[in-house]
Amino acid sequence: MAEQETGGTGPGHRQVRLTRTGHGEFEVENVRGGRIHIGSGESADFTPVELLLTAIAGCSAVDVDFITGKRAEPETFEVLSEGEKLKDDAKGNHMGDLRVTFTVTFPEGEGGDRAREMLPKSIQMSHDRLCTVSRTVLLGTPIAMRAAD
């Protein structure tokens, strides 16, 4: 089966390519030409752990925005993604106590009321089935790592 590179919210193959630009620094490129830089935390570049937090929050933010935005345009929409970096002998380095907190306000009126009512439901829907990133973390999907042939 051929891998089909896609973007958006539909199913299909996804990939990013990292290229080393310096000690502990990498440029990341997606198949659409988007680029970001990541690092080890010694510069302003995002670290991989910060990108994990970003991916979790961003995925759910898109879900929640699509659902509530059908009812009313938000006046404010902020998401805080946080957790604790842990290290222990049994599990090695990992994140714990992951939390995503939405602070969203909507205008007064019927549309805003419907969006406010839908906000907690949309957050739960994202957590329970829509957000590919958090669902992958929650399910504990195995990751195969290898050197290229």
N, C-alpha and C positions, 0 to 999 in steps of 0.2 A: 504494500500500500504506500503510495507516494505521500510525502508530507506536504500539506498545503499551508503555506504561510499566510496567516490572517491577522487581522486586528479587530478592534471593536469588541462586541459582547458575545458574538456567536462562537460556536465550537470550532476547533481546528488547531493546528500546530502553532506554537509560539516560540520565539527565540530572541535572545539578545546576544551580542558578541562583545566581549571585553578585550581591550588591547592595552597592554602595559604602556604607561607614559612616563613612569618614574618609579622609584622605590615605594611600593605600597600604594601607587596611584594608577588608576585605570580610566580609560574612556569607554563608555558603554554606548552601543548603537543598536537601535531596533531596525527591523526590516523596512520601515517607512522613512528611515534617515534621521530620526530623532536621536539626539546625543545628550548625554550627561556625563559628568565626571564624578568618580567616587574615590575615596581615600581611606586612610587608616585613622583619621581623626586628628591629624597634625595640621590640617588646613581647614578652611571653611567648607570643603567638599563634604557631601553626605557620606557617612560610613554605611557599610552593608546592613548593619543592625537598624540604623535610621531609615534606610530604604525599606526594610521589612515592616517597620512601624508605619511608614508612609503608604506602602502597598495595602496593608490591612485597612487603614483609615480611608485611603483613597477609593478602594474598591467599594466599601460600604457607603461612602459619601456619594459616589455616583449612583448607586442603587437608590438611596434615600432621596436624592435630588430628583431623579427621574420620577419616582412615585409621588412625592409631595408636590413637586413642581407642576404636575398636571392639575393641581387644585389651586395653587397660588405661588407667585414668585416670592422667594424668601427675602426678607429685609436684611437678615444676617444669617450666615451659615458658616460655622466653624466647627472643626473636629479636632479633638486632642487625642492622640494615640500615645500610650505610654506603657512602660513595664520595667521590670528589673532584670539586669543582666546577671546571671548566676553562674557559678562554677562549683561542681562537686565531683567527687571521685566516681560516683555511679553513673552520672549522666553527662559529664563534661560540661563545656560551656553551652548555655542555652538561656532563653528568655523565660521569665515567669511573671505571674500576676499581670498579664496583658489586659489593658483596659482601653476602650474607645468611648469617648464622651462627646455627644453631639450638643451643641448650643445653637439652636435655630429659632429665629423669630419670623413670624408672618404678619402681614398687615391685618388690620381690623376688617371685618366683613365676612360674608358667607364663604368665600373662597379661602380666606385665612383660617376660618374656623374649621373647614374641612381638612385643610393641610395640617393644622395643629392636632386634630383628632387622628390623622393618619400617621403622624410622626412616630409615635412609639411602635405602631404596627409595622411600619416600613423598616425601622431599625431591627425589629425581631425577624422580619422576613429575610433581610439581608444576612443576619447571623445564622438563621436556620437553614437557608437553602440558596440564596442568590449570590453572595460574595464568594467568588472562586478562590480568592486569596485566603480569607479566614477559614473557609470550609476545608481547604487543603491543609492548613495548619492544624485545625481541629481533628481532622481525620488521620493525621500522622502519615501522610503519603511517603512511601520510601523514595529515596533519592539515590540514583546510581552515579557514582563518580569514578572516572577512569582517565588514564592517559590516552591520547589519540594514538591510533595505530601508525 
